[in-house]
Amino acid sequence: MTVSLPALPDTPACRLAREVVQEFSSPALVNHCLRSYLWAADHAARHGIDFDAELLFVSAMVHDLGLTPVFDSATVPFEDAGGAVGWVFAAGAGWPVERRRRVADIVVAHMAPEVDVGADPEGHLLELATGLDISGRDPDAWPADLRAGVLARYPRLGLIDEFVACFTDQARRKPDSLAGRFVATGFAERAHANPLDA
């Protein structure tokens, strides 16, 4: 039996956000962004969390653009750079200022150790989803058939090697950033032990 994956939202902004990430990111990072949305949407459905699908999808698509060469900042953490890109994208999409700020806030929040679901459901969902996809945090919180279906549709393509290299570079240049602290506390070992790659 084929598992049913959450639907990807199909608004003009969502289509353009996917186009942007495909233009500026590697195939491994593109698939990471798509998986992150799917992990988040599935978790929300199973736990009764109301969320804005378009807002979450756009945030998931742009959340790691701060790691890409063209958007990498020499001075600010990658999540802040990615949040700024998200704000600019949302402005170009014609979203009101508050919705632009929400994209930036969600992108920044995905690096937090925990996000309050009541205050920021989309940030909470993206933080959980990226924690699974990169560090392999709490994989059994998602059904095994769902995990297999998502990975079959959007394979990992050597993501962890690429991601560890990006974080190591961020840590070298911005040691006080969250990426710097992650690397200093064993991020590479945790990421390489991700059961999604087993």
C-alpha positions in Angstrom: 0.0 0.0 0.0 1.3 3.5 -0.9 1.4 6.0 1.9 -0.4 9.3 1.4 1.8 12.2 1.9 0.5 15.7 2.9 -0.4 17.8 0.0 2.0 20.6 -1.0 0.2 24.0 -1.1 -0.2 25.3 -4.6 -0.5 29.1 -4.5 1.4 31.5 -6.7 3.7 32.4 -3.8 4.3 28.7 -3.0 5.2 27.9 -6.6 7.6 30.9 -6.8 9.2 30.0 -3.5 9.9 26.5 -4.8 11.3 28.1 -8.0 13.6 30.3 -6.0 15.0 27.5 -3.8 15.6 25.4 -6.9 17.5 28.2 -8.6 19.8 28.9 -5.7 20.2 25.7 -3.8 21.6 22.3 -4.5 19.2 19.4 -5.2 20.0 18.0 -1.7 19.0 21.3 -0.1 15.8 21.6 -2.3 14.7 18.1 -1.1 15.5 19.0 2.5 13.2 22.0 2.2 10.4 19.9 0.7 10.8 17.2 3.3 10.8 19.8 6.1 7.4 21.0 5.0 6.1 17.4 4.7 7.4 16.5 8.2 5.8 19.7 9.6 2.4 19.3 7.9 2.2 15.6 8.9 3.0 16.4 12.5 0.4 19.2 12.5 -2.3 16.9 11.1 -1.6 14.2 13.7 -1.5 16.6 16.6 -4.3 18.9 15.7 -2.2 22.0 15.2 -3.8 24.7 13.1 -1.3 26.4 10.8 -1.1 28.6 7.7 0.0 26.2 4.9 1.2 28.9 2.5 3.1 30.7 5.2 4.8 27.5 6.4 5.6 26.3 2.9 7.2 29.6 1.9 9.2 29.6 5.1 10.3 26.0 4.6 11.5 26.8 1.1 13.6 29.8 2.0 14.8 28.8 5.5 18.3 27.7 4.4 19.0 30.2 1.6 21.4 31.9 4.0 23.7 28.9 3.6 23.9 29.3 -0.1 26.9 31.2 -1.6 24.8 34.0 -3.1 22.9 34.8 0.1 25.5 33.9 2.7 26.3 36.9 4.9 29.7 37.7 6.2 28.4 39.3 9.3 25.1 37.8 10.5 24.0 34.2 11.3 22.6 32.2 8.3 19.1 32.1 9.8 19.0 35.9 10.0 20.2 36.2 6.4 17.6 33.6 5.4 14.9 35.5 7.3 15.9 38.7 5.4 15.6 36.8 2.1 12.2 35.5 3.2 11.1 39.1 4.0 12.2 40.3 0.6 10.5 37.4 -1.2 7.3 38.0 0.7 7.4 41.7 -0.2 7.9 40.8 -3.9 4.9 38.4 -3.6 2.8 41.4 -2.4 2.3 40.2 1.1 1.5 42.8 3.8 4.3 43.8 6.2 3.1 41.7 9.1 3.1 38.6 6.9 6.6 39.4 5.6 7.8 39.6 9.3 6.2 36.3 10.0 8.3 34.6 7.3 11.4 36.2 8.7 10.5 35.2 12.3 9.7 31.6 11.3 13.0 31.2 9.4 15.0 32.6 12.4 12.9 30.4 14.9 13.8 27.2 13.1 17.2 27.2 14.8 15.8 27.6 18.3 15.9 24.6 20.7 12.2 24.9 21.2 9.4 27.1 19.8 6.1 27.6 21.6 3.3 26.2 19.4 0.8 28.6 20.9 2.8 31.6 20.1 4.2 30.5 16.7 2.7 27.3 15.2 4.6 27.6 12.0 7.9 28.2 13.7 7.2 25.3 16.1 6.5 23.0 13.2 9.5 24.0 11.1 11.8 23.7 14.2 10.6 20.1 14.8 10.8 19.2 11.1 14.3 20.5 10.5 15.5 18.9 13.8 14.3 15.5 12.4 15.7 16.1 8.9 19.2 17.3 9.9 19.9 15.9 13.3 17.6 12.9 13.3 15.8 14.2 16.4 12.9 12.0 17.6 12.3 10.0 14.3 9.7 7.8 16.0 7.4 10.8 16.3 6.6 10.2 12.7 5.1 6.9 11.4 7.6 4.6 9.7 5.5 4.4 6.5 5.4 8.1 6.3 9.1 8.4 6.8 9.7 5.9 4.0 7.3 7.6 1.7 8.8 11.0 2.1 12.3 9.7 1.7 11.4 7.8 -1.5 9.7 10.8 -3.0 12.5 13.3 -1.9 15.7 11.4 -1.4 18.5 12.8 0.8 21.2 13.0 -2.0 24.1 13.3 0.4 22.5 16.2 2.4 24.4 15.6 5.6 27.9 15.9 4.1 26.9 19.1 2.5 25.1 20.5 5.6 28.0 19.6 7.9 30.4 21.4 5.5 28.1 24.5 5.5 27.8 24.6 9.3 31.5 24.0 9.8 32.2 27.0 7.5 29.6 29.1 9.3 31.2 28.2 12.6 34.7 29.1 11.5 33.6 32.5 10.2 30.8 33.2 12.8 31.8 31.3 16.0 29.3 33.1 18.2 26.3 32.1 16.0 24.0 29.2 16.7 25.7 27.3 14.0 29.0 27.9 15.7 27.6 26.6 19.0 26.1 23.6 17.3 29.4 22.7 15.7 31.3 23.2 19.0 28.9 20.8 20.8 29.1 17.8 18.4 26.7 18.7 15.5 28.7 16.8 12.9 28.5 13.6 14.9 24.8 14.0 15.6 24.0 14.7 12.0 26.1 11.8 10.7 24.2 9.5 13.0 20.8 10.6 11.6 18.7 7.4 11.3 17.0 8.8 8.2 20.3 8.0 6.4 20.5 4.4 7.7 
